[in-house]
Amino acid sequence: MALGDGIRRNVATISQEERDLLRDAIAELNQDPQRYPGNRDDVPLAGGVTFWFKQDEIHQATHVHGGPAFLPWHRELCNRFEALLRGVDSRLSLHYWDWTTDPHDLFTPNFMGAANGAAGEPWLSAGLYNPSATPFRADNPFDPNNNPFDPPRTLTRNLPSGPPPSGTPGWPSDAQILNAATFPEMRLLLEGAHGNIHGYIGGTIGNQHTAFRDPFVFLLHSNVDRLFAMWQQAPGQAWRLDPNQVYGTEGNTAGNDGILTPLEPWAGNPLNDPLTRRARPWAPPENEQVVKDSKHLTVVAPPAYDTVPEVPPESAIFVHVVTGQNISNTFPCTTYVDHPLPNANPNAILFVTHNWNPLGMPSGQGQFNNHPIGVWYDEGSQQWAIYNEDEEAMVEGVAFNVGAYAQPSSP
């Protein structure tokens, strides 16, 4: 297992060194200068929120549950959180907890904190909660005095003994989830198992309004996304990688949890949905909104996991390095991909992720593209291109992992 290879793995199998790095990076996200712009008392939206406390604010602002966008929305959340971790240490990945196994060995003062009662170290000293905080963020999300800048007073767990009873009545097994024929069937099973797991952990995670105050929730949701990714990449099911086919009968749904609804709060609530709260910096005064829905290729593309099947036929995986020759003269935020599979193929499907350390340099010395990205096909050059969505110029030397697939067959 290579630290820094970009693959999300079973967290129980990674080295103690990598556990320490992951723990420390999470703690770092709650320290200066890891804050969004502004100040606590800004109106109408508080600023100065740490990168860590922002996760709770994001989750409370949207609550995408019980609908078609549950899986893609949480994938976007996990991908963004992984990018924050890699901003601290570019070698890190958002590993998962396999919920068919007993997690108690993960709950130690050197990693995830206590399994029962107050979480304690390492999260108490990191300030993820403060029992004597005044002001503080209450457990009631509708408390008008709540401010995302403030710490909560509690962070608790209530684990029973033994592993979760996956596969028992009322608790879908991984096999049932992966064998589902359609997206609606699969996501209902997966969201049901996910809900049971929140209750199994209990405490702060057991409450949907406070779950994202506990770092363990991201190991849980990385596993949710892993199962989604495995379902997508099942042999002979390449249509599940196609944004226009993967969601099946739910592909054209709208509303708060719809596939065609912009992913919030990052889109800035352009539809003025009363159920969605805006959050900075994806709102004034920063206005760093990125509007995309669940069909966006960066959302449909599965991250790399250690349990995904082999790459399907008629595909290619390669690293694209930005050079002066492949940066667009017209659009400096764009770099052209030159590869025989996607070239002259507007129907190809490209999955692109950041290569966080293309030259294999020590931590902190590698060069990576710290911007949200998208892809488009240029009919003139007959090439696919990668571009920075914030329109910042591409920099020579950065690199991207590219998975290119031929047009998949229909289900």
C-alpha positions in Angstrom: 0.0 0.0 0.0 1.6 3.2 -1.2 0.9 6.4 0.8 0.0 9.0 -1.7 -1.3 6.8 -4.5 -4.8 8.4 -4.3 -6.6 5.1 -3.5 -9.2 5.1 -0.6 -8.6 2.0 1.5 -10.1 0.1 4.4 -8.9 2.3 7.2 -8.3 -0.7 9.4 -5.6 -1.9 7.1 -3.5 1.4 6.7 -0.3 1.9 8.7 -0.2 3.7 12.0 1.8 6.4 10.3 -1.0 7.1 7.9 -3.6 7.0 10.7 -1.6 9.6 12.5 -1.4 11.8 9.4 -5.1 11.5 8.8 -5.9 12.3 12.4 -3.5 15.3 12.4 -4.9 16.6 9.2 -8.5 16.6 10.5 -7.3 18.4 13.6 -5.4 20.9 11.5 -8.7 21.8 9.6 -9.9 23.3 12.9 -6.9 25.5 13.4 -5.8 28.9 12.1 -5.3 29.7 9.2 -7.7 26.9 8.0 -10.7 29.3 8.0 -13.1 30.7 5.4 -13.2 34.5 4.9 -14.9 36.9 7.2 -15.8 37.2 10.9 -18.1 35.5 13.4 -20.6 38.4 13.6 -20.9 39.1 9.9 -24.5 39.4 8.7 -26.4 38.0 7.1 -24.0 35.0 7.0 -21.3 34.3 9.5 -17.7 34.2 8.3 -14.4 33.0 9.7 -15.7 29.4 10.1 -12.9 26.8 10.3 -12.7 24.2 7.5 -13.8 21.6 10.0 -16.8 23.4 11.4 -17.9 24.2 7.9 -18.7 20.5 7.3 -21.5 20.7 10.0 -22.8 23.9 8.5 -22.9 22.4 5.0 -24.8 19.4 6.2 -27.3 21.4 8.2 -27.8 23.8 5.3 -29.1 21.1 3.0 -30.1 17.7 4.4 -30.1 15.8 1.2 -31.7 12.6 2.4 -34.4 10.3 1.3 -34.2 11.3 -2.3 -32.4 10.5 -5.6 -29.5 12.9 -5.0 -28.5 11.4 -1.6 -25.6 9.4 -3.1 -24.2 12.0 -5.5 -24.6 14.8 -3.0 -22.6 13.0 -0.3 -20.0 12.0 -2.9 -19.5 15.7 -3.7 -19.2 16.4 0.1 -16.7 13.6 0.6 -14.6 14.6 -2.5 -14.5 18.2 -1.3 -13.5 17.1 2.2 -10.7 14.9 0.8 -9.4 17.9 -1.1 -9.2 19.8 2.2 -7.3 17.0 3.7 -4.9 17.0 0.8 -4.5 20.7 1.2 -2.8 19.8 4.6 -1.0 16.7 3.3 -1.2 15.9 -0.4 -0.5 12.2 0.2 -3.8 11.6 2.1 -7.0 9.9 0.9 -10.4 9.7 2.6 -10.3 6.0 3.7 -13.4 4.1 4.7 -14.6 1.9 7.5 -16.0 -1.4 6.2 -19.2 -1.6 8.2 -19.4 -5.4 8.1 -16.5 -5.3 10.6 -16.2 -4.4 14.2 -14.9 -0.8 14.5 -13.9 -0.8 18.1 -10.2 -1.0 17.4 -10.5 2.4 15.6 -11.8 4.2 18.6 -8.6 5.0 20.5 -7.1 8.2 21.9 -4.6 8.0 19.1 -7.1 7.9 16.3 -10.9 8.3 16.6 -11.4 8.8 20.3 -13.6 6.9 22.7 -16.3 4.5 21.5 -18.6 5.4 24.4 -19.5 8.6 26.2 -17.5 11.7 25.4 -15.1 11.3 22.5 -12.2 12.8 24.4 -8.8 12.8 22.8 -7.6 13.5 20.2 -10.7 15.7 19.4 -11.0 17.5 22.7 -7.6 19.2 22.5 -8.2 19.8 18.8 -11.2 22.0 19.7 -13.7 19.9 17.8 -15.9 20.4 20.9 -15.5 22.3 24.1 -17.7 21.4 27.2 -17.3 24.9 28.6 -17.7 26.9 25.4 -19.7 30.1 25.6 -21.2 30.9 23.1 -21.6 27.4 21.7 -23.4 25.6 18.8 -26.5 23.8 20.2 -27.6 20.4 19.1 -30.9 21.9 18.0 -30.3 23.1 14.4 -33.2 25.5 14.6 -31.8 27.4 17.6 -31.7 31.0 16.4 -28.5 31.6 18.5 -26.6 29.0 16.6 -23.5 30.2 14.8 -21.3 27.9 12.7 -18.3 29.7 14.0 -18.8 28.4 17.5 -17.8 24.9 18.8 -20.4 22.5 20.1 -20.2 21.5 23.8 -20.4 17.7 23.2 -19.1 15.0 20.9 -20.3 11.5 22.0 -20.6 7.9 20.8 -22.7 5.0 22.1 -21.3 1.9 20.3 -22.7 -1.5 21.3 -20.4 -4.5 21.5 -19.6 -6.5 18.3 -19.9 -5.5 14.7 -23.1 -4.1 13.1 -25.7 -6.8 12.3 -25.5 -6.2 8.5 -27.7 -8.6 6.5 -30.2 -9.2 9.4 -33.9 -8.4 8.8 -34.4 -4.7 8.2 -30.6 -4.2 7.6 -29.6 -4.6 3.9 -26.4 -6.5 3.3 -23.6 -5.3 1.0 -24.4 -8.1 -1.4 -28.1 -7.0 -1.6 -27.0 -3.5 -2.4 -24.4 -4.4 -5.0 -26.8 -6.9 -6.7 -29.6 -4.3 -7.2 -30.5 -4.0 -10.9 -31.4 -0.3 -10.9 -30.2 2.9 -9.2 -33.5 3.6 -7.4 -33.4 0.1 -5.9 -29.8 0.3 -5.0 -29.9 3.7 -3.4 -32.9 2.9 -1.3 -31.1 -0.2 0.1 -27.8 1.7 0.6 -29.4 4.7 2.3 -31.3 2.3 4.6 -28.1 0.5 5.6 -26.5 3.9 6.1 -29.2 5.1 8.4 -28.9 1.9 10.5 -25.2 2.5 10.8 -25.7 6.1 12.1 -27.9 4.6 14.8 -25.3 1.9 15.6 -22.6 4.4 16.3 -25.1 6.5 18.3 -24.4 9.7 20.1 -23.5 12.7 17.9 -23.5 10.6 14.7 -26.9 9.1 15.7 -28.5 12.5 15.2 -28.8 13.6 11.6 -28.6 17.3 12.7 -25.2 16.8 14.4 -23.6 13.8 12.6 -21.0 15.9 10.8 -19.5 17.1 14.0 -17.8 13.7 14.4 -14.8 12.9 12.2 -15.8 9.2 12.1 -18.8 10.2 9.9 -16.5 10.7 7.0 -15.1 7.1 7.3 -18.7 6.0 7.3 -19.7 8.0 4.3 -16.5 7.0 2.4 -17.9 3.4 2.8 -21.3 4.5 1.5 -19.6 6.0 -1.6 -17.4 2.9 -2.0 -20.5 0.7 -2.3 -22.0 3.2 -4.8 -18.7 3.1 -6.8 -18.6 -0.7 -6.7 -22.2 -0.9 -8.0 -21.3 1.6 -10.8 -18.2 -0.4 -11.9 -19.7 -3.9 -11.8 -18.6 -6.0 -14.8 -20.8 -5.6 -17.8 -22.5 -2.5 -16.5 -20.6 0.3 -18.1 -23.9 2.3 -18.5 -23.6 3.1 -14.8 -20.7 5.4 -15.6 -22.8 7.4 -18.1 -24.4 10.5 -16.5 -27.4 10.2 -18.7 -28.1 6.6 -17.8 -26.8 5.9 -14.3 -29.7 7.2 -12.4 -32.3 5.4 -14.4 -35.9 6.5 -13.9 -34.7 9.1 -11.4 -32.4 10.8 -13.8 -34.7 13.8 -14.5 -36.0 14.4 -11.0 -36.0 18.0 -9.6 -36.8 19.5 -6.2 -34.6 19.6 -3.1 -33.3 16.0 -3.6 -33.5 15.8 -7.4 -30.8 14.7 -9.8 -31.2 17.9 -11.9 -31.1 20.2 -8.9 -27.8 22.2 -8.3 -25.7 20.7 -5.6 -26.0 22.9 -2.5 -24.7 25.0 -0.7 -21.9 25.1 -3.3 -24.2 26.4 -6.1 -25.4 29.4 -3.9 -29.1 28.4 -4.1 -29.8 29.9 -7.5 -33.3 28.4 -7.3 -34.0 30.3 -4.0 -35.2 27.0 -2.4 -36.6 27.9 1.0 -35.3 24.6 2.4 -31.7 25.4 1.6 -29.6 27.8 3.6 -26.8 29.7 1.8 -23.3 29.4 3.2 -20.0 31.3 2.6 -17.9 31.4 0.5 -20.5 30.1 -1.9 -22.6 33.3 -1.4 -22.0 37.0 -1.1 -19.6 38.6 -0.5 -17.1 36.0 -1.8 -19.4 34.6 -4.5 -17.3 31.4 -5.1 -20.4 29.5 -6.3 -19.9 26.4 -8.5 -23.2 25.4 -10.1 -23.4 21.7 -11.1 -25.9 18.9 -10.6 -25.7 15.2 -10.0 -25.1 14.5 -13.7 -21.8 16.4 -13.7 -18.9 14.2 -14.7 -17.0 15.0 -11.5 -19.9 13.7 -9.5 -20.7 10.6 -11.6 -17.0 9.6 -11.7 -16.2 7.1 -8.9 -13.1 7.8 -6.8 -10.5 5.1 -6.6 -11.1 2.4 -4.0 -9.2 -0.7 -3.2 -12.2 -2.9 -3.8 -13.4 -1.7 -7.2 -13.2 -4.2 -10.1 -10.7 -4.0 -12.9 -11.0 -1.3 -15.5 -13.6 -2.3 -18.1 -12.5 -3.1 -21.7 -12.2 -0.3 -24.2 -10.8 2.1 -21.6 -7.6 3.7 -20.7 -6.1 5.2 -17.5 -3.3 7.6 -17.7 -1.7 10.7 -16.2 -2.1 14.0 -18.1 0.7 16.5 -17.3 0.1 20.2 -18.1 2.7 21.7 -20.4 3.1 25.0 -22.3 2.2 23.1 -25.5 -1.2 21.8 -24.2 -2.5 24.9 -22.5 -5.1 26.7 -24.6 -3.9 30.1 -26.0 -7.6 31.2 -26.1 -8.6 29.9 -22.7 -5.6 29.7 -20.3 -7.7 27.9 -17.8 -7.8 24.9 -20.2 -5.4 22.1 -21.0 -6.0 19.7 -23.9 -5.7 15.9 -23.5 -4.0 14.1 -26.3 -4.7 10.3 -26.1 -5.8 8.0 -28.9 -8.9 6.7 -27.1 -10.7 10.0 -26.4 -9.2 11.9 -29.5 -11.9 12.5 -32.1 -14.4 10.8 -29.9 -17.0 13.2 -28.6 -19.0 10.3 -27.1 -16.1 9.2 -24.9 -16.6 9.5 -21.1 -13.7 11.0 -19.2 -13.2 10.8 -15.4 -10.6 13.2 -14.2 -9.2 13.7 -10.7 -6.3 15.7 -9.4 -2.9 14.1 -9.3 -1.7 15.5 -6.0 2.0 14.7 -6.3 2.9 14.0 -10.0 6.6 14.1 -9.5 6.6 12.0 -6.4 8.2 14.7 -4.3 8.3 14.9 -0.5 5.2 16.2 1.3 4.7 19.9 0.7 7.0 20.1 -2.3 4.8 18.6 -5.0 2.8 20.8 -7.3 -0.9 20.3 -7.7 -3.9 22.1 -9.2 -5.9 23.3 -6.2 -9.0 24.3 -8.2 -12.4 22.7 -9.1 -12.2 21.1 -12.5 -14.4 20.1 -15.4 -14.1 18.6 -18.9 -15.4 19.5 -22.3 -15.0 18.4 -25.9 -13.6 20.9 -28.5 -15.1 20.1 -31.9 -12.5 22.2 -33.6 -9.4 20.4 -32.3 -11.3 17.1 -31.8 -9.8 16.8 -28.4 -11.1 16.6 -24.9 -10.0 19.4 -22.5 -9.7 19.8 -18.7 -10.5 23.3 -17.4 -10.5 25.1 -14.0 -14.1 26.0 -13.2 -13.0 29.1 -11.4 -11.2 30.2 -14.7 -7.8 30.4 -13.0 -5.0 29.7 -15.4 -3.5 26.3 -15.7 0.1 26.0 -14.4 2.8 23.9 -16.1 3.8 20.9 -14.2 0.5 20.0 -12.5 -1.1 16.7 -13.5 -4.4 14.9 -13.6 -5.4 11.2 -13.4 -7.6 10.5 -16.4 -9.9 7.5 -17.0 -11.3 7.4 -20.5 -14.1 5.1 -21.6 -15.7 4.3 -24.9 -19.4 5.1 -25.2 -21.1 2.5 -23.0 -23.9 0.3 -24.1 -27.4 0.9 -22.7 -28.8 -1.3 -19.9 
